[in-house]
Amino acid sequence: MTTLPWTLRTPGLVYAASDGDTFTAIDVMAVTDPRERVICRALLQHTLALLDAAEPCTTTGSSR
């Protein structure tokens, strides 16, 4: 496991690049490498889908 080069003191989103050495606090700044942006975007979309799927269902049976 690689440790972050800084200490998180509040909740935040950190993207660890595929090189294993580059970390970006993506809630503060965007990933700049085009390939890493594609990977980061896909991970965020996947994560949001998981969060949406975990939402409690309403009385109509749909989420939210």
CORSULBEL-V346068 format. One record per run of one state. SS is the DSSP state (H for helix, E for strand, C for the rest). FROM is the first residue (numbers start at 1). TO is the last residue. If there is no record, write none. Layout:
BEGIN
ss = [SS & SS]
from = [FROM & FROM]
to = [TO & TO]
END
This chain:
BEGIN
ss = [C & E & C & E & C & H & C & E & C & E & C]
from = [1 & 14 & 17 & 23 & 26 & 34 & 54 & 57 & 58 & 63 & 64]
to = [13 & 16 & 22 & 25 & 33 & 53 & 56 & 57 & 62 & 63 & 64]
END
